[in-house]
């Protein structure tokens, strides 16, 4: 018992005792909380050695399997459109993968924080057991993670986990107006002439970048791709999906034991959108044998300016697909030097199939990538802006391929020479590429 001779001295001593008690209790609480954090997330308070702030094994490949062999990571992207999250584009087994955790490496101290992921398997799985998925994790406060690891548990050793750089962390200015995403190139692809013609048409229409998810192609096609890569037009994303899953060349499940449809096309398209979200004003989702042909405008830039003016608040523009069968040709533009090049000469195919009653013509898209959350092949699944079907008198997709209506007589087809408006520039540009690639090899 403390006896005080004077009231003010007693009051001071009492305050000191109370303060000391509070400090001791608070320190015990902090230590207890810190011990709980260590117990639940063993890596959470460990700093990395100087020069190695983010630990773990850096992922080297486009497709990285986790140890469960049911989860495949493509790439993580920073996404702050709704809240501060890391959105990891991946492929998962829609039933077997129940929980995943993001292990964030925070800067500048290199500490690891663990966050439980929301696993969002895209609705367009078309019956296959594996599908595209967003693995979404809320980022910790006061943390600017540069890297993340994905694990099935909040426990483990960070040094044993693959580490992925989180892309789109820094805002950038657009480096291009239009980027075309092509997924996926497979089946020892060798349609060389049509590919070059499509590439040169894209450039005439205003494309500066073409991203190709390449599974495999012929040796000659490799030479052409190398030319366009050195030119700066093409970016190749290796896509060895058949090294990890049994793939189907069909888009729908055939009960044939395959794991994922059309070489994981939907996953690649979603990755391409996020990959180009900050560097391209528009992203174009179509195949190498498809060209969006404007009918009222000379190029895509003037067409999109007009469409945006007419459709404020719209971020998804859908263009109707029309088949120009490669089995029906004209004698025009039979260029002798092209006859030795494997592939289709699109200038000779200007007859398109008529619409079929009660059959929906699929569409391909030009999108504002910053407004897209999830995409499928022919439509966007989730987006912030509106979608609009572009009228056929404004533009259509020229799709030169095998016919869908094989029994139609020639007179039932519709002659459409829109492509010929570009023939002079196209022929000159194709000849230039061929002289430096294919024809050079044949000498």
C-alpha positions as CSV (number, residue, x, y, z in Angstrom):
1,X,0.0,0.0,0.0
2,X,1.4,3.4,-1.0
3,X,0.9,6.2,1.4
4,X,1.0,9.8,0.0
5,X,1.6,12.8,2.1
6,X,0.3,15.1,-0.5
7,X,-2.5,14.6,-2.9
8,X,-0.8,15.7,-6.1
9,X,2.2,13.4,-5.5
10,X,-0.2,10.5,-5.0
11,X,-2.0,11.3,-8.2
12,X,1.2,11.4,-10.3
13,X,2.3,8.0,-8.8
14,X,-1.1,6.5,-9.6
15,X,-0.9,7.7,-13.2
16,X,2.6,6.2,-13.6
17,X,1.4,2.8,-12.2
18,X,-1.6,2.8,-14.5
19,X,0.5,3.6,-17.6
20,X,3.0,0.9,-16.7
21,X,0.3,-1.6,-16.3
22,X,-1.2,-0.7,-19.7
23,X,2.2,-0.9,-21.4
24,X,2.9,-4.4,-20.0
25,X,-0.5,-5.7,-20.9
26,X,-0.3,-4.2,-24.4
27,X,3.1,-5.8,-25.0
28,X,1.9,-9.2,-23.9
29,X,-1.1,-8.9,-26.2
30,X,1.2,-7.9,-29.1
31,X,3.5,-10.8,-28.5
32,X,0.5,-13.1,-28.3
33,X,-0.9,-11.8,-31.6
34,X,2.5,-12.1,-33.2
35,X,2.8,-15.7,-32.0
36,X,-0.7,-16.4,-33.5
37,X,0.4,-14.9,-36.8
38,X,3.6,-17.0,-36.8
39,X,1.6,-20.1,-36.1
40,X,-1.0,-19.6,-38.8
41,X,1.3,-18.1,-41.4
42,X,4.8,-19.2,-40.6
43,X,6.4,-17.0,-43.3
44,X,4.5,-13.8,-42.4
45,X,7.1,-12.1,-40.3
46,X,10.3,-13.4,-42.0
47,X,12.2,-10.9,-44.0
48,X,14.2,-12.1,-47.0
49,X,18.0,-11.6,-47.3
50,X,19.2,-8.4,-48.8
51,X,19.2,-8.6,-52.6
52,X,16.6,-11.4,-52.5
53,X,13.5,-9.6,-51.2
54,X,11.2,-12.0,-53.0
55,X,12.0,-15.6,-52.3
56,X,10.8,-18.7,-54.2
57,X,11.7,-20.2,-57.5
58,X,11.0,-17.8,-60.4
59,X,8.5,-19.3,-62.9
60,X,10.1,-19.6,-66.3
61,X,7.3,-21.0,-68.4
62,X,4.0,-19.6,-69.7
63,X,2.1,-22.5,-68.1
64,X,3.2,-23.6,-64.6
65,X,1.6,-26.6,-62.9
66,X,1.2,-26.6,-59.2
67,X,2.1,-29.8,-57.2
68,X,-1.6,-31.0,-57.3
69,X,-1.4,-31.2,-61.1
70,X,-5.0,-29.9,-61.1
71,X,-4.0,-26.2,-61.1
72,X,-2.0,-24.5,-63.8
73,X,-0.9,-20.9,-63.5
74,X,-0.5,-18.6,-66.5
75,X,0.2,-15.2,-65.1
76,X,-1.0,-12.8,-62.3
77,X,-2.2,-9.3,-63.0
78,X,-2.8,-6.3,-60.7
79,X,-6.5,-5.2,-60.9
80,X,-7.7,-2.2,-58.9
81,X,-10.9,-1.5,-60.9
82,X,-13.1,-2.5,-57.9
83,X,-10.7,-3.2,-55.1
84,X,-7.0,-3.8,-54.8
85,X,-6.6,-7.4,-55.9
86,X,-4.2,-9.7,-57.8
87,X,-6.1,-11.6,-60.5
88,X,-4.2,-14.8,-61.5
89,X,-5.2,-16.2,-64.9
90,X,-5.1,-20.0,-64.7
91,X,-6.6,-23.4,-65.6
92,X,-8.2,-25.6,-62.9
93,X,-10.1,-28.8,-62.6
94,X,-13.6,-27.5,-61.9
95,X,-14.4,-30.0,-59.2
96,X,-11.1,-31.0,-57.7
97,X,-9.6,-27.6,-56.9
98,X,-11.4,-26.3,-53.8
99,X,-9.0,-23.9,-52.2
100,X,-5.9,-21.9,-53.1
101,X,-3.9,-19.2,-51.3
102,X,-1.9,-16.3,-52.6
103,X,1.5,-15.8,-50.9
104,X,2.4,-12.2,-51.4
105,X,5.9,-10.8,-51.3
106,X,5.5,-7.2,-50.0
107,X,7.8,-4.3,-50.7
108,X,10.1,-2.8,-49.6
109,X,10.7,-5.3,-46.7
110,X,10.2,-8.6,-48.6
111,X,7.8,-10.0,-46.0
112,X,5.3,-12.7,-47.0
113,X,1.6,-12.3,-46.4
114,X,-0.9,-15.1,-47.1
115,X,-4.4,-14.4,-48.5
116,X,-7.1,-16.9,-49.3
117,X,-8.1,-16.9,-53.0
118,X,-11.5,-16.8,-54.6
119,X,-11.5,-19.4,-57.4
120,X,-13.8,-18.2,-60.2
121,X,-14.1,-20.9,-63.0
122,X,-15.4,-19.3,-66.2
123,X,-18.9,-20.3,-67.1
124,X,-17.9,-21.2,-70.7
125,X,-16.2,-24.6,-70.0
126,X,-18.3,-26.4,-72.6
127,X,-18.4,-29.6,-70.6
128,X,-14.6,-30.1,-70.3
129,X,-13.3,-31.0,-66.8
130,X,-10.7,-28.2,-66.9
131,X,-11.5,-24.6,-67.7
132,X,-10.2,-21.1,-67.5
133,X,-10.2,-19.6,-64.0
134,X,-9.6,-16.4,-62.2
135,X,-7.8,-16.9,-59.0
136,X,-8.4,-13.7,-57.2
137,X,-6.8,-12.5,-54.0
138,X,-7.3,-9.3,-52.0
139,X,-3.9,-7.7,-51.5
140,X,-2.9,-6.9,-47.9
141,X,-2.9,-3.2,-46.8
142,X,0.3,-1.2,-46.8
143,X,1.7,-3.7,-49.2
144,X,2.8,-3.3,-52.8
145,X,3.5,-6.9,-53.8
146,X,5.7,-7.4,-56.8
147,X,5.5,-11.2,-56.8
148,X,3.1,-13.8,-55.7
149,X,3.1,-17.6,-55.2
150,X,0.0,-19.8,-55.4
151,X,-0.3,-22.7,-52.9
152,X,-3.0,-25.1,-51.8
153,X,-2.3,-24.3,-48.2
154,X,-1.5,-21.3,-46.0
155,X,1.3,-23.4,-44.6
156,X,4.6,-24.3,-46.2
157,X,8.0,-23.2,-47.3
158,X,8.1,-20.2,-49.6
159,X,11.4,-21.3,-51.0
160,X,9.8,-24.3,-52.5
161,X,7.0,-22.5,-54.3
162,X,7.1,-21.0,-57.9
163,X,7.2,-17.2,-57.8
164,X,5.3,-15.1,-60.4
165,X,5.8,-11.4,-61.2
166,X,2.5,-9.4,-60.8
167,X,2.1,-7.6,-64.1
168,X,0.2,-4.3,-64.7
169,X,1.5,-3.0,-61.4
170,X,2.6,0.3,-63.0
171,X,0.3,2.4,-65.1
172,X,1.5,2.9,-68.6
173,X,0.5,5.0,-71.6
174,X,-0.8,3.2,-74.7
175,X,2.0,2.1,-77.0
176,X,-0.4,0.9,-79.7
177,X,-4.0,1.5,-80.8
178,X,-4.8,-2.1,-81.9
179,X,-3.5,-5.5,-80.8
180,X,-4.8,-8.7,-82.3
181,X,-4.8,-11.8,-80.1
182,X,-4.6,-15.1,-81.9
183,X,-5.0,-18.3,-80.0
184,X,-3.9,-20.9,-80.4
185,X,-1.6,-21.8,-83.3
186,X,-1.5,-25.6,-83.3
187,X,-1.7,-28.7,-85.6
188,X,1.7,-28.0,-87.3
189,X,0.1,-24.9,-88.7
190,X,1.3,-24.3,-92.3
191,X,-1.2,-22.0,-94.0
192,X,1.6,-19.7,-94.7
193,X,0.2,-17.6,-97.6
194,X,-3.1,-16.8,-95.9
195,X,-1.3,-16.0,-92.6
196,X,1.0,-13.5,-94.4
197,X,-2.0,-12.0,-96.2
198,X,-3.9,-11.6,-92.9
199,X,-0.9,-10.0,-91.2
200,X,-0.5,-7.5,-94.0
201,X,-4.2,-6.8,-94.0
202,X,-4.1,-6.2,-90.2
203,X,-1.3,-3.7,-90.7
204,X,-3.1,-1.9,-93.5
205,X,-6.2,-1.6,-91.3
206,X,-4.1,-0.1,-88.4
207,X,-2.8,-3.0,-86.3
208,X,0.6,-2.4,-84.6
209,X,0.9,-5.7,-82.6
210,X,-0.2,-9.3,-83.1
211,X,0.1,-11.6,-80.1
212,X,0.2,-15.3,-81.0
213,X,-0.2,-18.2,-78.5
214,X,1.9,-20.8,-80.3
215,X,1.6,-24.5,-79.7
216,X,3.3,-25.6,-82.8
217,X,3.7,-24.9,-86.5
218,X,5.7,-25.9,-89.6
219,X,9.4,-25.1,-90.1
220,X,8.5,-22.6,-92.9
221,X,5.9,-20.9,-90.6
222,X,8.6,-20.5,-88.0
223,X,10.7,-18.6,-90.5
224,X,7.7,-16.3,-91.2
225,X,7.0,-15.7,-87.5
226,X,10.7,-14.9,-87.0
227,X,10.5,-12.2,-89.7
228,X,7.5,-10.6,-88.0
229,X,9.1,-10.8,-84.6
230,X,12.2,-9.1,-85.8
231,X,10.0,-6.5,-87.5
232,X,8.4,-5.8,-84.1
233,X,4.8,-6.8,-85.2
234,X,4.5,-10.2,-83.7
235,X,4.9,-11.3,-80.0
236,X,5.0,-15.1,-79.5
237,X,3.7,-16.6,-76.3
238,X,4.8,-20.2,-76.0
239,X,1.7,-22.4,-75.4
240,X,2.7,-26.0,-74.7
241,X,-0.6,-26.9,-73.1
242,X,-0.5,-30.5,-74.4
243,X,2.5,-31.1,-72.2
244,X,0.3,-30.7,-69.2
245,X,-3.3,-31.7,-70.3
246,X,-4.9,-33.9,-72.9
247,X,-6.3,-31.3,-75.3
248,X,-9.1,-31.4,-77.8
249,X,-9.2,-29.8,-81.2
250,X,-12.9,-29.4,-80.7
251,X,-14.6,-26.6,-78.7
252,X,-17.1,-28.9,-77.0
253,X,-16.6,-32.0,-74.9
254,X,-16.9,-35.2,-76.8
255,X,-16.7,-37.7,-73.9
256,X,-13.4,-38.8,-75.3
257,X,-11.2,-38.4,-72.2
258,X,-9.8,-35.0,-73.2
259,X,-9.3,-32.4,-70.5
260,X,-9.7,-29.0,-72.1
261,X,-11.2,-27.7,-75.4
262,X,-9.5,-26.2,-78.4
263,X,-6.0,-26.1,-76.9
264,X,-7.1,-23.9,-74.0
265,X,-8.1,-21.1,-76.3
266,X,-10.3,-19.3,-73.8
267,X,-7.5,-19.1,-71.2
268,X,-5.2,-17.7,-73.8
269,X,-7.7,-15.1,-74.8
270,X,-8.2,-13.9,-71.3
271,X,-4.5,-13.8,-70.7
272,X,-4.0,-11.8,-73.8
273,X,-6.6,-9.2,-72.7
274,X,-4.9,-8.7,-69.4
275,X,-1.4,-8.8,-70.9
276,X,-2.4,-5.8,-73.2
277,X,-4.7,-4.0,-70.8
278,X,-2.3,-1.1,-70.2
279,X,-0.5,-1.0,-73.5
280,X,-3.2,-1.2,-76.2
281,X,-6.3,1.0,-76.7
282,X,-8.2,-1.8,-78.3
283,X,-7.7,-5.6,-78.3
284,X,-9.1,-7.6,-81.3
285,X,-10.1,-11.2,-80.6
286,X,-10.1,-13.3,-83.8
287,X,-8.3,-16.1,-85.6
288,X,-5.6,-16.0,-88.2
289,X,-8.0,-16.8,-91.0
290,X,-10.4,-14.0,-90.0
291,X,-10.2,-10.3,-91.0
292,X,-12.7,-7.6,-89.8
293,X,-13.4,-5.8,-93.0
294,X,-14.8,-2.2,-92.7
295,X,-17.3,-1.4,-95.4
296,X,-17.9,2.3,-94.6
297,X,-14.4,3.3,-93.4
298,X,-10.9,2.9,-94.8
299,X,-9.4,1.5,-91.6
300,X,-10.2,0.4,-88.0
301,X,-9.3,3.6,-86.4
302,X,-11.9,5.7,-88.2
303,X,-14.4,2.9,-87.9
304,X,-13.9,2.6,-84.1
305,X,-14.1,6.4,-83.7
306,X,-17.4,6.4,-85.4
307,X,-18.8,3.4,-83.5
308,X,-17.8,4.9,-80.2
309,X,-19.4,8.2,-81.0
310,X,-22.6,6.4,-82.0
311,X,-22.5,4.1,-78.9
312,X,-21.3,6.0,-75.8
313,X,-20.6,3.8,-72.9
314,X,-19.9,0.8,-75.1
315,X,-16.7,-1.2,-74.7
316,X,-17.5,-4.4,-76.5
317,X,-18.0,-4.4,-80.3
318,X,-19.1,-7.6,-81.9
319,X,-18.7,-8.3,-85.6
320,X,-20.6,-11.0,-87.5
321,X,-18.7,-13.9,-89.0
322,X,-19.2,-14.8,-92.7
323,X,-17.8,-17.8,-94.5
324,X,-15.9,-17.3,-97.8
325,X,-15.4,-21.0,-98.8
326,X,-11.9,-21.8,-100.0
327,X,-13.5,-24.4,-102.4
328,X,-14.9,-21.6,-104.6
329,X,-12.4,-19.3,-106.3
330,X,-12.0,-16.8,-109.1
331,X,-9.3,-16.6,-111.7
332,X,-8.5,-13.0,-110.6
333,X,-5.2,-12.4,-108.8
334,X,-3.7,-15.8,-109.8
335,X,-0.1,-14.6,-109.0
336,X,2.4,-17.2,-110.2
337,X,5.0,-16.6,-107.5
338,X,2.4,-17.3,-104.9
339,X,1.5,-20.7,-106.3
340,X,4.6,-22.3,-104.7
341,X,3.7,-21.0,-101.2
342,X,1.6,-23.3,-99.0
343,X,-1.7,-21.9,-98.0
344,X,-4.8,-20.1,-99.4
345,X,-4.8,-17.0,-101.6
346,X,-7.7,-15.0,-100.0
347,X,-7.8,-12.6,-103.0
348,X,-9.3,-15.4,-105.1
349,X,-12.1,-16.2,-102.7
350,X,-14.8,-13.5,-102.8
351,X,-18.0,-15.6,-102.7
352,X,-19.6,-15.8,-99.3
353,X,-22.2,-18.2,-98.0
354,X,-25.7,-16.8,-97.4
355,X,-27.2,-16.7,-93.9
356,X,-28.9,-19.9,-92.8
357,X,-32.4,-19.6,-91.4
358,X,-32.5,-20.0,-87.6
359,X,-28.7,-20.4,-87.4
360,X,-26.8,-17.8,-85.4
361,X,-23.7,-16.4,-87.1
362,X,-21.0,-16.3,-84.4
363,X,-19.2,-13.1,-83.8
364,X,-15.7,-11.9,-82.9
365,X,-14.8,-8.8,-81.0
366,X,-12.9,-5.5,-80.7
367,X,-12.9,-4.6,-77.0
368,X,-11.6,-2.0,-74.7
369,X,-9.5,-4.3,-72.5
370,X,-9.7,-2.1,-69.4
371,X,-13.5,-2.8,-69.3
372,X,-13.3,-6.6,-69.7
373,X,-13.3,-8.9,-66.7
374,X,-13.8,-12.3,-68.4
375,X,-14.1,-13.2,-72.0
376,X,-15.2,-16.2,-74.0
377,X,-14.5,-16.7,-77.8
378,X,-17.7,-15.1,-79.3
379,X,-18.8,-12.9,-76.4
380,X,-17.6,-11.3,-73.2
381,X,-18.8,-13.0,-70.1
382,X,-18.3,-10.1,-67.7
383,X,-17.5,-6.5,-68.4
384,X,-18.1,-2.9,-67.1
385,X,-19.3,-1.4,-70.4
386,X,-22.1,-2.2,-72.8
387,X,-21.9,-4.6,-75.8
388,X,-23.1,-3.8,-79.3
389,X,-23.6,-5.9,-82.4
390,X,-22.0,-3.9,-85.3
391,X,-24.3,-3.9,-88.3
392,X,-23.2,-5.8,-91.3
393,X,-23.3,-2.7,-93.5
394,X,-20.6,-1.2,-91.3
395,X,-18.2,-4.2,-91.1
396,X,-18.1,-8.0,-91.4
397,X,-15.7,-10.7,-90.7
398,X,-14.1,-12.1,-93.8
399,X,-13.5,-15.8,-92.9
400,X,-11.9,-17.8,-95.6
401,X,-12.0,-21.5,-94.7
402,X,-13.7,-24.8,-95.5
403,X,-17.4,-24.3,-96.3
404,X,-20.1,-24.9,-93.8
405,X,-22.8,-25.2,-96.5
406,X,-21.0,-27.7,-98.8
407,X,-23.9,-28.5,-101.0
408,X,-24.7,-25.0,-102.1
409,X,-24.3,-24.3,-105.9
410,X,-22.0,-21.4,-106.9
411,X,-25.0,-19.3,-108.0
412,X,-26.4,-19.4,-104.4
413,X,-23.3,-17.7,-103.0
414,X,-23.0,-14.0,-102.7
415,X,-20.2,-12.2,-104.6
416,X,-18.5,-9.8,-102.2
417,X,-15.3,-8.1,-103.4
418,X,-14.8,-5.7,-100.4
419,X,-11.4,-7.2,-99.9
420,X,-10.3,-6.1,-103.4
421,X,-10.3,-2.5,-102.3
422,X,-7.0,-3.2,-100.6
423,X,-5.5,-5.4,-103.4
424,X,-2.8,-3.0,-104.6
425,X,-1.2,-2.4,-101.1
426,X,-1.8,-6.0,-100.1
427,X,-0.1,-7.6,-103.1
428,X,2.9,-5.2,-102.8
429,X,3.3,-5.9,-99.0
430,X,2.9,-9.7,-99.3
431,X,5.5,-9.8,-102.1
432,X,7.9,-8.0,-99.9
433,X,7.5,-10.4,-97.0
434,X,7.6,-13.5,-99.3
435,X,10.9,-12.2,-100.9
436,X,12.5,-12.1,-97.5
437,X,11.1,-15.4,-96.1
438,X,9.6,-18.1,-98.2
439,X,10.9,-17.3,-101.7
440,X,14.4,-16.6,-100.3
441,X,14.3,-20.2,-98.9
442,X,13.3,-21.6,-102.3
443,X,16.2,-20.1,-104.3
